[in-house]
Amino acid sequence: MDLGGRVAWVVGASSGIGAAVARELAARGARVAVSARRADRLASVAEGRMLVAPADVTDRAQVHAAAARVEAELGPPDLVLLCAGHWQQMPAGTWDADSFERHLQVNLVGMSNGIDAVLPGMVARGRGVIAGVASVAGYRGLPGAEAYGATKAAQINLLESLRLSVRRSGVHVTTICPGFVRTEMTEVNEFPMPFLVEPDEAARAICDGLERDRNEIVFPTRMAVLMKLARFVPAGAWARVLASRR
Ligand SMILES: NC(=O)c1ccc[n+]([C@@H]2O[C@H](COP(=O)([O-])OP(=O)(O)OC[C@H]3O[C@@H](n4cnc5c(N)ncnc54)[C@H](OP(=O)(O)O)[C@@H]3O)[C@@H](O)[C@H]2O)c1
């Protein structure tokens, strides 16, 4: 996909990866709309060059209203990047059911609401790209990531299933799995974050992958290789490798 002149809607664009991708898309010539809850932060990302359409992804009506604004003001979206996300470490040895539900609402229901708002139009037009930001954390269980990792694994499966379901409609689905990126989400982490990259580097990797019509964009390369290989490690060996983490 040549990004020049395309209508791109980035959901979860008020900070971090989504904000950096919105800027990168604009730099590559796309006409960009940005959504998230914090309207002031969206406005500073937009710098007057993007459409600001605030929405809470957990509220389906708000997501549909934002999608309608994008279509009315910029035209039907060629690309929708679903990037909104929530992360909170599960406390060791206990269970936080409220936190679990919040992850489900933002990461999973939020992604579903975004797809719901744009897929019928894309299928009717016979074109469009839905790109969902999951995580390499969805590849394997990690200590403290019981809620986050479960939703990221579900997103990976959801996006792959959707890709297969819509493959004859002209709609393309891309699964994006970043490793660690320095954002507001990760600044609270007290554990080591190997191969950490900056949001700008993440945005370039994502836009390069979108331009190449990738099914999957996984970065940085060393983390991609590590976590893809990790899927083949037997459960007992994986537990021993991570025993020192907590
Ligand atoms: N950073 C990493 O290392 C990393 C690695 C792998 C995957 N990811 C994924 O990348 C995505 C972006 O994360 P990030 O690292 O860039 O973190 P971030 O800077 O905290 O960005 C999270 C974004 O999600 C939005 N968001 C959260 N809850 C929302 C809601 N209810 N409705 C609408 N928007 C909401 C936030 O905006 P508002 O608060 O303004 O609503 C913000 O724009 C997430 O899906 C995350 O899981 C991150």
The ligand as a MOL file (V3000), in Angstrom:
LIG
                    3D

  0  0  0     0  0            999 V3000
M  V30 BEGIN CTAB
M  V30 COUNTS 48 52 0 0 0
M  V30 BEGIN ATOM
M  V30 1 N 5.2770 -0.0570 24.6730 0
M  V30 2 C 5.5140 -1.3370 24.4620 0
M  V30 3 O 6.5770 -1.8700 24.8400 0
M  V30 4 C 4.4980 -2.1890 23.7380 0
M  V30 5 C 4.9070 -3.4680 23.3350 0
M  V30 6 C 3.9950 -4.2580 22.6580 0
M  V30 7 C 2.7370 -3.7950 22.3880 0
M  V30 8 N 2.3650 -2.5510 22.8010 0 CHG=1
M  V30 9 C 1.0120 -2.1070 22.4900 0
M  V30 10 O 1.0770 -0.9040 21.7660 0
M  V30 11 C -0.1300 -0.1700 21.9620 0
M  V30 12 C 0.2080 1.2640 22.3320 0
M  V30 13 O 0.8630 1.2670 23.5900 0
M  V30 14 P 2.0060 2.3190 23.9670 0
M  V30 15 O 3.1570 1.5480 24.4210 0
M  V30 16 O 2.1610 3.3050 22.8950 0 CHG=-1
M  V30 17 O 1.3840 2.9620 25.2820 0
M  V30 18 P 0.7530 4.3930 25.6210 0
M  V30 19 O 1.7050 5.4730 25.2890 0
M  V30 20 O 0.2800 4.2560 27.0110 0
M  V30 21 O -0.4790 4.4970 24.6060 0
M  V30 22 C -1.6910 3.8580 24.8420 0
M  V30 23 C -2.7280 4.5220 23.9630 0
M  V30 24 O -3.9790 3.8380 24.1520 0
M  V30 25 C -4.9590 4.8150 24.4050 0
M  V30 26 N -6.0410 4.2640 25.2180 0
M  V30 27 C -5.9520 3.6100 26.3930 0
M  V30 28 N -7.1810 3.3200 26.8550 0
M  V30 29 C -8.0570 3.8120 25.9440 0
M  V30 30 C -9.4620 3.8580 25.8580 0
M  V30 31 N -10.2340 3.3220 26.8130 0
M  V30 32 N -10.0190 4.4500 24.7800 0
M  V30 33 C -9.2560 5.0120 23.8190 0
M  V30 34 N -7.9220 4.9960 23.8390 0
M  V30 35 C -7.3250 4.4170 24.8950 0
M  V30 36 C -4.2240 5.9200 25.1400 0
M  V30 37 O -4.9430 7.1420 25.0270 0
M  V30 38 P -5.8460 7.8420 26.1580 0
M  V30 39 O -5.2680 7.5110 27.4900 0
M  V30 40 O -5.7720 9.2870 25.7850 0
M  V30 41 O -7.2220 7.2730 25.9460 0
M  V30 42 C -2.9420 5.9830 24.3330 0
M  V30 43 O -3.1380 6.7520 23.1740 0
M  V30 44 C -0.9180 -0.9310 23.0280 0
M  V30 45 O -1.8910 -1.7410 22.4240 0
M  V30 46 C 0.1500 -1.7920 23.6860 0
M  V30 47 O -0.4160 -2.9420 24.2760 0
M  V30 48 C 3.2210 -1.7340 23.4680 0
M  V30 END ATOM
M  V30 BEGIN BOND
M  V30 1 1 1 2
M  V30 2 2 2 3
M  V30 3 1 2 4
M  V30 4 1 4 5
M  V30 5 2 4 48
M  V30 6 2 5 6
M  V30 7 1 6 7
M  V30 8 2 7 8
M  V30 9 1 8 9
M  V30 10 1 8 48
M  V30 11 1 9 10
M  V30 12 1 9 46
M  V30 13 1 10 11
M  V30 14 1 11 12
M  V30 15 1 11 44
M  V30 16 1 12 13
M  V30 17 1 13 14
M  V30 18 2 14 15
M  V30 19 1 14 16
M  V30 20 1 14 17
M  V30 21 1 17 18
M  V30 22 2 18 19
M  V30 23 1 18 20
M  V30 24 1 18 21
M  V30 25 1 21 22
M  V30 26 1 22 23
M  V30 27 1 23 24
M  V30 28 1 23 42
M  V30 29 1 24 25
M  V30 30 1 25 26
M  V30 31 1 25 36
M  V30 32 1 26 27
M  V30 33 1 26 35
M  V30 34 2 27 28
M  V30 35 1 28 29
M  V30 36 1 29 30
M  V30 37 2 29 35
M  V30 38 1 30 31
M  V30 39 2 30 32
M  V30 40 1 32 33
M  V30 41 2 33 34
M  V30 42 1 34 35
M  V30 43 1 36 37
M  V30 44 1 36 42
M  V30 45 1 37 38
M  V30 46 2 38 39
M  V30 47 1 38 40
M  V30 48 1 38 41
M  V30 49 1 42 43
M  V30 50 1 44 45
M  V30 51 1 44 46
M  V30 52 1 46 47
M  V30 END BOND
M  V30 END CTAB
M  END
